[in-house]
Amino acid sequence: MSDAVTMDKIVSLCKRRGFIFQSSEIYGGLASCWDYGPVGVEFKRNVKNAWWRSMVETRDDVVGLDCSIMMHPMVWKASGHIESFSDPLVECKSCHMRWRADQLEKQACPSCGGELTAPRNFNLMFKTFMGAVEDDAAVVYLRPETAQGIFVNFENVVTTSRKRLPLGIAQIGKSFRNEITPGNFTFRTREFEQMEMEFFVKPGTDEDWFRYWAGERYKWYISLGMRAENLRMREHAKDELAHYAKACVDVEYLFPIGWSELEGIANRADYDLKQHSTWSGKDLSYFDTQDNERYLPYVIEPSAGADRSALAFLADSYTEEDVEGATRTVLKLHPALAPVKVAVLPLSKNERLAPFAKEVHAKLRQCFATDYDDTQSIGRRYRRQDEIGTPFCVTIDFESLDDNQVTIRDRDSLAQIRLPVENLVDTLKTKLAGEAFGTDSLWAGARA
């Protein structure tokens, strides 16, 4: 991670350019809750779409699901969450701040240095009530993970999809954990969005599939432009495995706060289906008609956070560079993730330029996520687009009115080309699809 990239700089850019705002900010904010602004919501959606495209749309062995956030409370008894989904909590006897005991380097309050209480288990699930009466019979929980909704729907999906194993069931959705010490911007929050897939396989093949999915998930980040030097794989030791896991490996990223988990790939064996079979009384085994065999499938689970992935892509793309003696801040996002693909920028806010510029914009917005901006100097507008990661800017000048040509500016190389409007859409599609920037004869090498 470059020394130029700090969490403070990421937070500042996100607020300044409309990526992420503090939730309920006009009331002083709500700790560890964040709102995605106009640019941020498009960026995060692109991250989720890229994941869905890779995990579901391009495969014939994975289908999708969207489960309810609130589920029958017996689901969480069967899964073990009510009994064991907890962290060790300590409280300072002086300032009464609360901390996770397993994350403290010293046995003293990080805030005031005061003495801490003995650790006690704190369940991380948010509890609420369903119905008009708030009693024990009405207790439900906001789900702490999306996985259990997939497990309890295993038979439904197999029956209706008419697919054989191995079969993956993917889901993107909100989860909630009452974290003791959330923080570091959107890295750890109490409300977050997960991108999870449960891949059901025949016992005995699970170790091969575990290695396969670990490799696939690592390659996904690389394919979207994340730098290999900022990624690593870390296998969990036996004494740190979750109670359900046969094996687990994390894709770790070098965040501004240091190396931390970006995604986990777990071999959950048959724990979940066995638990739900036992507690529900419903047989969740699978009959393989081809092999004439019945078994309880094993499960490989790649689990990533949409918010944490988005934060990693922001940090990885954040660049500060010197351009003609001035510092240029730019997000060098992969085009698939960029919230705006093409910005249309008239050279100035002029009534002669506006009709033609808006005509070009109307044409482009049918094909790309676009932005139109005619306020302030062209240099400031270029910098604004650089900071939100827009790959290309299309500039309309007074010559455009005579020759029907426009100028395209490449975000990363700052090279420019001038071409006829009728070639604009096809050229942009080619460049956004991944053709190397600045290497063909069209790019003259002029810098903005």
ROPADO-164208 format. One record per residue (C-alpha): chain; x, y negated, z. Coordinates in steps of 0.05 Angstrom, whole numbers, plus 5000, padded with zeros to 4 digits. Example, Ala and Ser with C-alpha at 12.3 -4.5 7.8 and 13.67 -1.06 7.14 Angstrom:
site chaine: A; x: 5246; y: 5090; z: 5156
site chaine: A; x: 5273; y: 5021; z: 5143
***
This chain:
site chaine: A; x: 5000; y: 5000; z: 5000
site chaine: A; x: 5028; y: 4932; z: 4980
site chaine: A; x: 5045; y: 4885; z: 5036
site chaine: A; x: 5000; y: 4834; z: 5001
site chaine: A; x: 4939; y: 4875; z: 5016
site chaine: A; x: 4911; y: 4863; z: 5086
site chaine: A; x: 4842; y: 4876; z: 5113
site chaine: A; x: 4834; y: 4802; z: 5126
site chaine: A; x: 4846; y: 4786; z: 5053
site chaine: A; x: 4796; y: 4840; z: 5031
site chaine: A; x: 4743; y: 4814; z: 5079
site chaine: A; x: 4755; y: 4742; z: 5056
site chaine: A; x: 4749; y: 4760; z: 4982
site chaine: A; x: 4686; y: 4801; z: 4995
site chaine: A; x: 4652; y: 4743; z: 5030
site chaine: A; x: 4676; y: 4690; z: 4980
site chaine: A; x: 4655; y: 4728; z: 4918
site chaine: A; x: 4591; y: 4761; z: 4941
site chaine: A; x: 4614; y: 4833; z: 4952
site chaine: A; x: 4597; y: 4842; z: 5026
site chaine: A; x: 4566; y: 4797; z: 5079
site chaine: A; x: 4559; y: 4805; z: 5154
site chaine: A; x: 4489; y: 4831; z: 5169
site chaine: A; x: 4442; y: 4781; z: 5203
site chaine: A; x: 4498; y: 4730; z: 5199
site chaine: A; x: 4453; y: 4669; z: 5213
site chaine: A; x: 4436; y: 4701; z: 5281
site chaine: A; x: 4508; y: 4715; z: 5298
site chaine: A; x: 4512; y: 4781; z: 5262
site chaine: A; x: 4502; y: 4853; z: 5284
site chaine: A; x: 4565; y: 4891; z: 5300
site chaine: A; x: 4589; y: 4939; z: 5247
site chaine: A; x: 4530; y: 4926; z: 5200
site chaine: A; x: 4542; y: 4899; z: 5131
site chaine: A; x: 4501; y: 4875; z: 5072
site chaine: A; x: 4523; y: 4884; z: 5000
site chaine: A; x: 4516; y: 4819; z: 4959
site chaine: A; x: 4500; y: 4810; z: 4885
site chaine: A; x: 4569; y: 4832; z: 4862
site chaine: A; x: 4578; y: 4884; z: 4917
site chaine: A; x: 4513; y: 4921; z: 4904
site chaine: A; x: 4533; y: 4931; z: 4831
site chaine: A; x: 4602; y: 4953; z: 4850
site chaine: A; x: 4578; y: 5003; z: 4902
site chaine: A; x: 4525; y: 5030; z: 4853
site chaine: A; x: 4581; y: 5041; z: 4802
site chaine: A; x: 4620; y: 5081; z: 4853
site chaine: A; x: 4559; y: 5124; z: 4867
site chaine: A; x: 4543; y: 5131; z: 4793
site chaine: A; x: 4614; y: 5153; z: 4778
site chaine: A; x: 4610; y: 5206; z: 4833
site chaine: A; x: 4542; y: 5230; z: 4808
site chaine: A; x: 4566; y: 5232; z: 4737
site chaine: A; x: 4627; y: 5274; z: 4756
site chaine: A; x: 4592; y: 5320; z: 4805
site chaine: A; x: 4524; y: 5331; z: 4772
site chaine: A; x: 4513; y: 5304; z: 4702
site chaine: A; x: 4576; y: 5333; z: 4671
site chaine: A; x: 4567; y: 5402; z: 4702
site chaine: A; x: 4517; y: 5458; z: 4692
site chaine: A; x: 4529; y: 5490; z: 4760
site chaine: A; x: 4506; y: 5431; z: 4804
site chaine: A; x: 4437; y: 5400; z: 4813
site chaine: A; x: 4413; y: 5340; z: 4853
site chaine: A; x: 4369; y: 5329; z: 4914
site chaine: A; x: 4343; y: 5270; z: 4954
site chaine: A; x: 4320; y: 5290; z: 5024
site chaine: A; x: 4283; y: 5252; z: 5078
site chaine: A; x: 4324; y: 5214; z: 5129
site chaine: A; x: 4280; y: 5240; z: 5186
site chaine: A; x: 4274; y: 5315; z: 5193
site chaine: A; x: 4242; y: 5364; z: 5241
site chaine: A; x: 4282; y: 5361; z: 5307
site chaine: A; x: 4293; y: 5436; z: 5304
site chaine: A; x: 4339; y: 5425; z: 5245
site chaine: A; x: 4388; y: 5390; z: 5291
site chaine: A; x: 4383; y: 5443; z: 5345
site chaine: A; x: 4398; y: 5497; z: 5294
site chaine: A; x: 4457; y: 5458; z: 5264
site chaine: A; x: 4488; y: 5446; z: 5332
site chaine: A; x: 4483; y: 5371; z: 5329
site chaine: A; x: 4440; y: 5362; z: 5391
site chaine: A; x: 4487; y: 5407; z: 5432
site chaine: A; x: 4555; y: 5387; z: 5406
site chaine: A; x: 4554; y: 5326; z: 5360
site chaine: A; x: 4589; y: 5281; z: 5410
site chaine: A; x: 4653; y: 5242; z: 5424
site chaine: A; x: 4689; y: 5232; z: 5490
site chaine: A; x: 4669; y: 5164; z: 5519
site chaine: A; x: 4707; y: 5124; z: 5571
site chaine: A; x: 4687; y: 5057; z: 5601
site chaine: A; x: 4731; y: 5002; z: 5629
site chaine: A; x: 4716; y: 4990; z: 5703
site chaine: A; x: 4734; y: 4917; z: 5696
site chaine: A; x: 4706; y: 4890; z: 5630
site chaine: A; x: 4658; y: 4949; z: 5617
site chaine: A; x: 4681; y: 4957; z: 5545
site chaine: A; x: 4672; y: 5028; z: 5519
site chaine: A; x: 4722; y: 5068; z: 5479
site chaine: A; x: 4732; y: 5137; z: 5448
site chaine: A; x: 4780; y: 5173; z: 5494
site chaine: A; x: 4812; y: 5213; z: 5438
site chaine: A; x: 4832; y: 5149; z: 5401
site chaine: A; x: 4869; y: 5115; z: 5459
site chaine: A; x: 4945; y: 5117; z: 5459
site chaine: A; x: 4947; y: 5094; z: 5532
site chaine: A; x: 4900; y: 5110; z: 5589
site chaine: A; x: 4883; y: 5037; z: 5600
site chaine: A; x: 4831; y: 4991; z: 5570
site chaine: A; x: 4857; y: 4963; z: 5503
site chaine: A; x: 4819; y: 4899; z: 5516
site chaine: A; x: 4839; y: 4879; z: 5587
site chaine: A; x: 4885; y: 4934; z: 5611
site chaine: A; x: 4836; y: 4956; z: 5664
site chaine: A; x: 4825; y: 5025; z: 5693
site chaine: A; x: 4781; y: 5072; z: 5653
site chaine: A; x: 4729; y: 5121; z: 5677
site chaine: A; x: 4735; y: 5196; z: 5666
site chaine: A; x: 4713; y: 5218; z: 5596
site chaine: A; x: 4641; y: 5241; z: 5585
site chaine: A; x: 4608; y: 5267; z: 5523
site chaine: A; x: 4566; y: 5217; z: 5484
site chaine: A; x: 4519; y: 5244; z: 5430
site chaine: A; x: 4525; y: 5204; z: 5366
site chaine: A; x: 4455; y: 5213; z: 5339
site chaine: A; x: 4405; y: 5156; z: 5337
site chaine: A; x: 4340; y: 5178; z: 5371
site chaine: A; x: 4271; y: 5149; z: 5356
site chaine: A; x: 4198; y: 5169; z: 5361
site chaine: A; x: 4149; y: 5189; z: 5308
site chaine: A; x: 4076; y: 5172; z: 5319
site chaine: A; x: 4039; y: 5128; z: 5368
site chaine: A; x: 4063; y: 5160; z: 5434
site chaine: A; x: 4135; y: 5156; z: 5456
site chaine: A; x: 4144; y: 5222; z: 5492
site chaine: A; x: 4190; y: 5282; z: 5485
site chaine: A; x: 4143; y: 5315; z: 5435
site chaine: A; x: 4150; y: 5255; z: 5388
site chaine: A; x: 4226; y: 5252; z: 5387
site chaine: A; x: 4260; y: 5252; z: 5319
site chaine: A; x: 4330; y: 5233; z: 5298
site chaine: A; x: 4360; y: 5191; z: 5242
site chaine: A; x: 4403; y: 5242; z: 5206
site chaine: A; x: 4477; y: 5239; z: 5222
site chaine: A; x: 4494; y: 5273; z: 5155
site chaine: A; x: 4459; y: 5290; z: 5090
site chaine: A; x: 4483; y: 5363; z: 5089
site chaine: A; x: 4428; y: 5394; z: 5132
site chaine: A; x: 4374; y: 5371; z: 5084
site chaine: A; x: 4409; y: 5411; z: 5030
site chaine: A; x: 4415; y: 5474; z: 5072
site chaine: A; x: 4341; y: 5475; z: 5092
site chaine: A; x: 4322; y: 5466; z: 5019
site chaine: A; x: 4369; y: 5520; z: 4993
site chaine: A; x: 4314; y: 5570; z: 4976
site chaine: A; x: 4270; y: 5516; z: 4945
site chaine: A; x: 4325; y: 5492; z: 4899
site chaine: A; x: 4347; y: 5562; z: 4878
site chaine: A; x: 4276; y: 5582; z: 4862
site chaine: A; x: 4256; y: 5520; z: 4823
site chaine: A; x: 4322; y: 5508; z: 4787
site chaine: A; x: 4325; y: 5581; z: 4764
site chaine: A; x: 4401; y: 5579; z: 4769
site chaine: A; x: 4448; y: 5633; z: 4793
site chaine: A; x: 4505; y: 5626; z: 4843
site chaine: A; x: 4555; y: 5594; z: 4846
site chaine: A; x: 4510; y: 5534; z: 4851
site chaine: A; x: 4521; y: 5464; z: 4879
site chaine: A; x: 4468; y: 5418; z: 4908
site chaine: A; x: 4489; y: 5345; z: 4910
site chaine: A; x: 4459; y: 5286; z: 4948
site chaine: A; x: 4473; y: 5212; z: 4959
site chaine: A; x: 4438; y: 5180; z: 5018
site chaine: A; x: 4441; y: 5141; z: 5082
site chaine: A; x: 4466; y: 5172; z: 5147
site chaine: A; x: 4470; y: 5143; z: 5217
site chaine: A; x: 4519; y: 5154; z: 5274
site chaine: A; x: 4520; y: 5115; z: 5339
site chaine: A; x: 4595; y: 5107; z: 5337
site chaine: A; x: 4628; y: 5086; z: 5402
site chaine: A; x: 4682; y: 5043; z: 5369
site chaine: A; x: 4663; y: 5026; z: 5297
site chaine: A; x: 4704; y: 4974; z: 5261
site chaine: A; x: 4756; y: 4957; z: 5208
site chaine: A; x: 4704; y: 4925; z: 5163
site chaine: A; x: 4665; y: 4979; z: 5125
site chaine: A; x: 4714; y: 5035; z: 5142
site chaine: A; x: 4673; y: 5060; z: 5201
site chaine: A; x: 4601; y: 5037; z: 5210
site chaine: A; x: 4539; y: 5062; z: 5245
site chaine: A; x: 4497; y: 5061; z: 5181
site chaine: A; x: 4532; y: 5087; z: 5119
site chaine: A; x: 4520; y: 5123; z: 5054
site chaine: A; x: 4546; y: 5192; z: 5040
site chaine: A; x: 4561; y: 5228; z: 4975
site chaine: A; x: 4559; y: 5302; z: 4992
site chaine: A; x: 4555; y: 5367; z: 4954
site chaine: A; x: 4544; y: 5437; z: 4982
site chaine: A; x: 4572; y: 5490; z: 4934
site chaine: A; x: 4542; y: 5559; z: 4949
site chaine: A; x: 4586; y: 5618; z: 4930
site chaine: A; x: 4592; y: 5692; z: 4939
site chaine: A; x: 4632; y: 5712; z: 5002
site chaine: A; x: 4703; y: 5731; z: 4982
site chaine: A; x: 4706; y: 5678; z: 4928
site chaine: A; x: 4703; y: 5620; z: 4977
site chaine: A; x: 4778; y: 5609; z: 4985
site chaine: A; x: 4788; y: 5601; z: 4910
site chaine: A; x: 4730; y: 5553; z: 4905
site chaine: A; x: 4756; y: 5515; z: 4966
site chaine: A; x: 4823; y: 5503; z: 4931
site chaine: A; x: 4787; y: 5486; z: 4866
site chaine: A; x: 4743; y: 5432; z: 4897
site chaine: A; x: 4801; y: 5402; z: 4936
site chaine: A; x: 4838; y: 5393; z: 4871
site chaine: A; x: 4778; y: 5366; z: 4834
site chaine: A; x: 4762; y: 5314; z: 4887
site chaine: A; x: 4834; y: 5289; z: 4888
site chaine: A; x: 4834; y: 5282; z: 4813
site chaine: A; x: 4769; y: 5243; z: 4814
site chaine: A; x: 4802; y: 5185; z: 4850
site chaine: A; x: 4861; y: 5186; z: 4803
site chaine: A; x: 4815; y: 5186; z: 4743
site chaine: A; x: 4784; y: 5121; z: 4767
site chaine: A; x: 4851; y: 5086; z: 4772
site chaine: A; x: 4871; y: 5098; z: 4844
site chaine: A; x: 4946; y: 5101; z: 4851
site chaine: A; x: 4975; y: 5169; z: 4868
site chaine: A; x: 5025; y: 5139; z: 4918
site chaine: A; x: 4966; y: 5116; z: 4960
site chaine: A; x: 4934; y: 5186; z: 4963
site chaine: A; x: 4954; y: 5249; z: 4998
site chaine: A; x: 4922; y: 5315; z: 5020
site chaine: A; x: 4923; y: 5336; z: 5093
site chaine: A; x: 4901; y: 5405; z: 5115
site chaine: A; x: 4869; y: 5411; z: 5183
site chaine: A; x: 4904; y: 5453; z: 5235
site chaine: A; x: 4863; y: 5509; z: 5267
site chaine: A; x: 4854; y: 5471; z: 5332
site chaine: A; x: 4822; y: 5411; z: 5298
site chaine: A; x: 4772; y: 5447; z: 5254
site chaine: A; x: 4699; y: 5433; z: 5266
site chaine: A; x: 4660; y: 5490; z: 5298
site chaine: A; x: 4628; y: 5509; z: 5231
site chaine: A; x: 4691; y: 5505; z: 5189
site chaine: A; x: 4735; y: 5562; z: 5164
site chaine: A; x: 4782; y: 5512; z: 5132
site chaine: A; x: 4784; y: 5437; z: 5117
site chaine: A; x: 4828; y: 5390; z: 5078
site chaine: A; x: 4824; y: 5314; z: 5076
site chaine: A; x: 4839; y: 5268; z: 5018
site chaine: A; x: 4873; y: 5212; z: 5055
site chaine: A; x: 4884; y: 5141; z: 5030
site chaine: A; x: 4935; y: 5089; z: 5052
site chaine: A; x: 4885; y: 5036; z: 5075
site chaine: A; x: 4911; y: 4968; z: 5101
site chaine: A; x: 4901; y: 4999; z: 5170
site chaine: A; x: 4945; y: 5059; z: 5152
site chaine: A; x: 4934; y: 5130; z: 5128
site chaine: A; x: 4862; y: 5151; z: 5141
site chaine: A; x: 4810; y: 5201; z: 5116
site chaine: A; x: 4777; y: 5183; z: 5050
site chaine: A; x: 4741; y: 5248; z: 5038
site chaine: A; x: 4736; y: 5317; z: 5070
site chaine: A; x: 4730; y: 5383; z: 5034
site chaine: A; x: 4708; y: 5438; z: 5082
site chaine: A; x: 4697; y: 5513; z: 5076
site chaine: A; x: 4635; y: 5519; z: 5120
site chaine: A; x: 4631; y: 5595; z: 5109
site chaine: A; x: 4559; y: 5620; z: 5122
site chaine: A; x: 4550; y: 5581; z: 5187
site chaine: A; x: 4494; y: 5535; z: 5165
site chaine: A; x: 4450; y: 5584; z: 5127
site chaine: A; x: 4459; y: 5635; z: 5183
site chaine: A; x: 4438; y: 5584; z: 5236
site chaine: A; x: 4377; y: 5561; z: 5199
site chaine: A; x: 4357; y: 5633; z: 5183
site chaine: A; x: 4361; y: 5650; z: 5257
site chaine: A; x: 4325; y: 5588; z: 5284
site chaine: A; x: 4271; y: 5584; z: 5230
site chaine: A; x: 4259; y: 5659; z: 5222
site chaine: A; x: 4265; y: 5648; z: 5147
site chaine: A; x: 4311; y: 5694; z: 5107
site chaine: A; x: 4358; y: 5648; z: 5069
site chaine: A; x: 4400; y: 5703; z: 5038
site chaine: A; x: 4410; y: 5705; z: 4963
site chaine: A; x: 4396; y: 5764; z: 4917
site chaine: A; x: 4444; y: 5769; z: 4859
site chaine: A; x: 4404; y: 5804; z: 4804
site chaine: A; x: 4466; y: 5812; z: 4760
site chaine: A; x: 4505; y: 5850; z: 4814
site chaine: A; x: 4442; y: 5878; z: 4848
site chaine: A; x: 4469; y: 5853; z: 4914
site chaine: A; x: 4441; y: 5810; z: 4971
site chaine: A; x: 4485; y: 5766; z: 5014
site chaine: A; x: 4486; y: 5702; z: 5055
site chaine: A; x: 4525; y: 5652; z: 5012
site chaine: A; x: 4587; y: 5615; z: 5036
site chaine: A; x: 4590; y: 5540; z: 5026
site chaine: A; x: 4645; y: 5493; z: 5002
site chaine: A; x: 4629; y: 5420; z: 5020
site chaine: A; x: 4663; y: 5360; z: 4989
site chaine: A; x: 4638; y: 5301; z: 5031
site chaine: A; x: 4655; y: 5228; z: 5016
site chaine: A; x: 4629; y: 5161; z: 5040
site chaine: A; x: 4605; y: 5113; z: 4987
site chaine: A; x: 4624; y: 5053; z: 5032
site chaine: A; x: 4692; y: 5080; z: 5050
site chaine: A; x: 4706; y: 5099; z: 4977
site chaine: A; x: 4686; y: 5029; z: 4955
site chaine: A; x: 4732; y: 4999; z: 5007
site chaine: A; x: 4790; y: 5042; z: 4982
site chaine: A; x: 4778; y: 5022; z: 4910
site chaine: A; x: 4777; y: 4949; z: 4930
site chaine: A; x: 4842; y: 4955; z: 4969
site chaine: A; x: 4876; y: 4995; z: 4915
site chaine: A; x: 4858; y: 4945; z: 4860
site chaine: A; x: 4873; y: 4882; z: 4900
site chaine: A; x: 4933; y: 4848; z: 4867
site chaine: A; x: 4968; y: 4781; z: 4877
site chaine: A; x: 5014; y: 4759; z: 4821
site chaine: A; x: 5050; y: 4697; z: 4799
site chaine: A; x: 5023; y: 4665; z: 4736
site chaine: A; x: 5059; y: 4602; z: 4713
site chaine: A; x: 5079; y: 4584; z: 4784
site chaine: A; x: 5010; y: 4597; z: 4815
site chaine: A; x: 4985; y: 4658; z: 4853
site chaine: A; x: 4931; y: 4695; z: 4816
site chaine: A; x: 4887; y: 4743; z: 4857
site chaine: A; x: 4856; y: 4798; z: 4815
site chaine: A; x: 4818; y: 4862; z: 4826
site chaine: A; x: 4846; y: 4911; z: 4775
site chaine: A; x: 4785; y: 4956; z: 4779
site chaine: A; x: 4774; y: 5013; z: 4731
site chaine: A; x: 4722; y: 4988; z: 4679
site chaine: A; x: 4673; y: 5041; z: 4703
site chaine: A; x: 4673; y: 5010; z: 4772
site chaine: A; x: 4676; y: 4937; z: 4754
site chaine: A; x: 4610; y: 4902; z: 4775
site chaine: A; x: 4613; y: 4858; z: 4713
site chaine: A; x: 4642; y: 4886; z: 4649
site chaine: A; x: 4641; y: 4823; z: 4606
site chaine: A; x: 4635; y: 4750; z: 4624
site chaine: A; x: 4613; y: 4699; z: 4573
site chaine: A; x: 4647; y: 4631; z: 4584
site chaine: A; x: 4633; y: 4571; z: 4540
site chaine: A; x: 4696; y: 4528; z: 4537
site chaine: A; x: 4656; y: 4473; z: 4571
site chaine: A; x: 4585; y: 4457; z: 4592
site chaine: A; x: 4565; y: 4425; z: 4527
site chaine: A; x: 4497; y: 4422; z: 4493
site chaine: A; x: 4529; y: 4439; z: 4426
site chaine: A; x: 4563; y: 4502; z: 4453
site chaine: A; x: 4506; y: 4527; z: 4497
site chaine: A; x: 4458; y: 4555; z: 4444
site chaine: A; x: 4512; y: 4596; z: 4410
site chaine: A; x: 4542; y: 4619; z: 4476
site chaine: A; x: 4474; y: 4641; z: 4502
site chaine: A; x: 4461; y: 4677; z: 4437
site chaine: A; x: 4526; y: 4716; z: 4446
site chaine: A; x: 4508; y: 4730; z: 4519
site chaine: A; x: 4439; y: 4756; z: 4500
site chaine: A; x: 4471; y: 4804; z: 4450
site chaine: A; x: 4523; y: 4830; z: 4499
site chaine: A; x: 4476; y: 4839; z: 4558
site chaine: A; x: 4438; y: 4892; z: 4519
site chaine: A; x: 4500; y: 4935; z: 4522
site chaine: A; x: 4540; y: 4914; z: 4584
site chaine: A; x: 4533; y: 4886; z: 4654
site chaine: A; x: 4549; y: 4813; z: 4639
site chaine: A; x: 4556; y: 4745; z: 4672
site chaine: A; x: 4546; y: 4676; z: 4641
site chaine: A; x: 4584; y: 4618; z: 4672
site chaine: A; x: 4592; y: 4547; z: 4646
site chaine: A; x: 4608; y: 4509; z: 4709
site chaine: A; x: 4677; y: 4481; z: 4728
site chaine: A; x: 4740; y: 4486; z: 4686
site chaine: A; x: 4753; y: 4547; z: 4643
site chaine: A; x: 4814; y: 4563; z: 4685
site chaine: A; x: 4774; y: 4566; z: 4750
site chaine: A; x: 4722; y: 4609; z: 4716
site chaine: A; x: 4775; y: 4657; z: 4692
site chaine: A; x: 4802; y: 4663; z: 4763
site chaine: A; x: 4732; y: 4674; z: 4790
site chaine: A; x: 4722; y: 4733; z: 4742
site chaine: A; x: 4791; y: 4759; z: 4760
site chaine: A; x: 4772; y: 4762; z: 4833
site chaine: A; x: 4710; y: 4805; z: 4820
site chaine: A; x: 4748; y: 4850; z: 4773
site chaine: A; x: 4715; y: 4833; z: 4706
site chaine: A; x: 4755; y: 4869; z: 4652
site chaine: A; x: 4740; y: 4820; z: 4595
site chaine: A; x: 4720; y: 4748; z: 4586
site chaine: A; x: 4691; y: 4723; z: 4521
site chaine: A; x: 4704; y: 4649; z: 4508
site chaine: A; x: 4664; y: 4607; z: 4459
site chaine: A; x: 4696; y: 4543; z: 4435
site chaine: A; x: 4678; y: 4489; z: 4385
site chaine: A; x: 4713; y: 4527; z: 4328
site chaine: A; x: 4665; y: 4585; z: 4342
site chaine: A; x: 4609; y: 4542; z: 4315
site chaine: A; x: 4645; y: 4537; z: 4248
site chaine: A; x: 4678; y: 4606; z: 4239
site chaine: A; x: 4630; y: 4650; z: 4280
site chaine: A; x: 4689; y: 4678; z: 4319
site chaine: A; x: 4702; y: 4684; z: 4394
site chaine: A; x: 4762; y: 4697; z: 4439
site chaine: A; x: 4767; y: 4759; z: 4484
site chaine: A; x: 4813; y: 4754; z: 4544
site chaine: A; x: 4840; y: 4817; z: 4577
site chaine: A; x: 4840; y: 4814; z: 4654
site chaine: A; x: 4903; y: 4854; z: 4667
site chaine: A; x: 4951; y: 4833; z: 4611
site chaine: A; x: 4920; y: 4764; z: 4601
site chaine: A; x: 4928; y: 4776; z: 4526
site chaine: A; x: 4876; y: 4746; z: 4480
site chaine: A; x: 4847; y: 4762; z: 4412
site chaine: A; x: 4801; y: 4724; z: 4367
site chaine: A; x: 4751; y: 4763; z: 4325
site chaine: A; x: 4684; y: 4755; z: 4289
site chaine: A; x: 4621; y: 4760; z: 4332
site chaine: A; x: 4596; y: 4819; z: 4291
site chaine: A; x: 4656; y: 4860; z: 4315
site chaine: A; x: 4649; y: 4839; z: 4388
site chaine: A; x: 4605; y: 4895; z: 4415
site chaine: A; x: 4643; y: 4952; z: 4382
site chaine: A; x: 4710; y: 4924; z: 4404
site chaine: A; x: 4688; y: 4917; z: 4476
site chaine: A; x: 4658; y: 4987; z: 4477
site chaine: A; x: 4724; y: 5015; z: 4452
site chaine: A; x: 4765; y: 4977; z: 4504
site chaine: A; x: 4718; y: 4993; z: 4562
site chaine: A; x: 4719; y: 5066; z: 4543
site chaine: A; x: 4792; y: 5069; z: 4559
site chaine: A; x: 4834; y: 5049; z: 4499
site chaine: A; x: 4900; y: 5023; z: 4525
site chaine: A; x: 4898; y: 4948; z: 4535
site chaine: A; x: 4948; y: 4902; z: 4500
site chaine: A; x: 4979; y: 4956; z: 4456
site chaine: A; x: 4946; y: 4947; z: 4389
site chaine: A; x: 4958; y: 4895; z: 4335
site chaine: A; x: 4895; y: 4855; z: 4353
site chaine: A; x: 4924; y: 4832; z: 4420
site chaine: A; x: 4968; y: 4774; z: 4405
site chaine: A; x: 4999; y: 4770; z: 4474
site chaine: A; x: 4977; y: 4699; z: 4488
site chaine: A; x: 4967; y: 4687; z: 4562
site chaine: A; x: 4908; y: 4649; z: 4591
***
